[in-house]
Amino acid sequence: MIVSRTAGRPVPEAWRRPALVSVKVIHSLIYFSIEFCMGYIIYAGLKRQEDRRTAIAAGVVAGECIIFLGNRCRCPLTGVAEELGDASGSVTDIYLPELLAANLVWIHVPLLALALYLHARNFIQR
């Protein structure tokens, strides 16, 4: 048995692999949801649409940024993956292409800057 540091509950050996796959599937779903929101924010900025959906998408992206930065630029699910036996602790290695997984921060900073610029421009021109 392995004892999880976060929950303090024993995880049977037979459940480790399915639990790790589940964590990675959940991470992938969260990732694609955030990416969809990021795409929508940029689309809305280009189309000059400021509405409730844009605010919700911006809230999701901002929440993700706050959680990531608050965890010292480390995904909180990395620790869970490590506790379940993943050697690297990576939650992106199975379901995201390696090039994308290795460069998520470098991809998102320019996208965040673009979205901020577009919406600031729209606000100033209004």
C-alpha positions as CSV (number, residue, x, y, z in Angstrom):
1,M,0.0,0.0,0.0
2,I,1.0,3.6,-0.7
3,V,-0.1,6.4,1.6
4,S,-1.1,9.6,-0.1
5,R,0.5,12.7,1.4
6,T,-2.5,14.9,0.6
7,A,-5.3,12.7,1.8
8,G,-3.5,10.4,4.2
9,R,-5.5,7.5,3.0
10,P,-3.9,4.2,1.8
11,V,-4.1,3.5,-1.9
12,P,-4.0,-0.2,-2.7
13,E,-1.2,-1.2,-5.2
14,A,-3.8,-2.5,-7.6
15,W,-5.5,0.8,-7.8
16,R,-2.4,3.0,-8.4
17,R,-2.3,2.6,-12.2
18,P,-6.0,3.2,-12.8
19,A,-5.9,6.1,-10.3
20,L,-3.0,7.6,-12.2
21,V,-4.7,7.2,-15.5
22,S,-7.8,8.9,-14.0
23,V,-5.8,11.8,-12.8
24,K,-4.2,12.2,-16.2
25,V,-7.7,12.0,-17.9
26,I,-9.1,14.6,-15.5
27,H,-6.1,16.8,-16.2
28,S,-6.5,16.5,-19.9
29,L,-10.2,17.4,-19.6
30,I,-9.4,20.4,-17.5
31,Y,-6.6,21.4,-19.9
32,F,-8.9,21.2,-23.0
33,S,-11.6,23.2,-21.1
34,I,-9.2,25.9,-20.3
35,E,-7.9,25.9,-23.9
36,F,-11.4,26.3,-25.2
37,C,-12.0,29.2,-22.9
38,M,-8.7,30.8,-24.0
39,G,-9.7,30.4,-27.6
40,Y,-13.1,31.9,-26.9
41,I,-11.6,34.9,-25.1
42,I,-9.4,35.6,-28.1
43,Y,-12.2,35.1,-30.6
44,A,-14.5,37.4,-28.5
45,G,-11.7,40.0,-28.4
46,L,-11.3,39.9,-32.2
47,K,-15.0,40.1,-32.7
48,R,-15.3,42.9,-30.1
49,Q,-17.8,40.8,-28.1
50,E,-17.9,41.5,-24.4
51,D,-20.6,39.5,-22.8
52,R,-21.3,37.0,-19.9
53,R,-19.7,34.1,-21.8
54,T,-16.5,36.1,-22.2
55,A,-16.5,37.0,-18.5
56,I,-17.0,33.3,-17.6
57,A,-14.2,32.2,-19.9
58,A,-11.9,34.9,-18.6
59,G,-12.8,33.8,-15.0
60,V,-11.8,30.2,-15.8
61,V,-8.5,31.2,-17.4
62,A,-7.8,33.7,-14.6
63,G,-8.6,31.0,-12.0
64,E,-6.2,28.6,-13.7
65,C,-3.5,31.2,-13.8
66,I,-3.9,32.0,-10.1
67,I,-3.8,28.3,-9.1
68,F,-0.8,27.7,-11.3
69,L,1.1,30.7,-10.0
70,G,0.0,30.1,-6.4
71,N,1.5,26.6,-6.7
72,R,4.9,28.0,-7.8
73,C,4.3,27.4,-11.5
74,R,3.6,23.7,-10.9
75,C,0.4,22.0,-11.6
76,P,-1.3,20.8,-8.4
77,L,-2.0,17.5,-10.0
78,T,1.7,16.8,-10.4
79,G,2.0,16.0,-6.7
80,V,-1.0,13.7,-7.0
81,A,0.6,11.9,-9.9
82,E,3.9,11.6,-8.0
83,E,2.1,10.1,-5.0
84,L,0.5,7.5,-7.3
85,G,3.8,6.4,-8.6
86,D,4.5,8.4,-11.7
87,A,8.3,8.8,-12.0
88,S,8.2,12.3,-13.4
89,G,5.0,13.4,-11.7
90,S,4.0,14.7,-15.1
91,V,0.3,14.8,-15.8
92,T,0.7,15.7,-19.5
93,D,2.9,12.9,-20.7
94,I,0.2,10.5,-21.8
95,Y,-2.5,12.6,-23.3
96,L,-0.7,15.7,-24.7
97,P,2.0,15.7,-27.4
98,E,5.4,16.1,-25.8
99,L,6.2,19.3,-27.7
100,L,3.0,20.9,-26.4
101,A,3.3,19.6,-22.9
102,A,6.9,20.8,-22.5
103,N,6.1,24.4,-23.7
104,L,2.7,25.1,-22.1
105,V,3.9,28.2,-20.3
106,W,5.7,29.6,-23.3
107,I,2.6,29.1,-25.5
108,H,0.2,30.6,-23.0
109,V,2.0,33.8,-22.0
110,P,1.7,35.3,-25.5
111,L,-1.9,34.1,-25.8
112,L,-2.8,35.8,-22.5
113,A,-1.0,39.0,-23.6
114,L,-3.0,38.9,-26.9
115,A,-6.3,38.4,-25.1
116,L,-5.5,41.2,-22.6
117,Y,-4.5,43.5,-25.4
118,L,-7.7,42.8,-27.5
119,H,-10.1,43.3,-24.6
120,A,-8.2,46.4,-23.3
121,R,-8.4,47.8,-26.9
122,N,-12.1,47.1,-27.0
123,F,-12.7,48.7,-23.6
124,I,-10.7,51.9,-24.6
125,Q,-12.5,52.2,-27.9
126,R,-15.9,51.9,-26.3
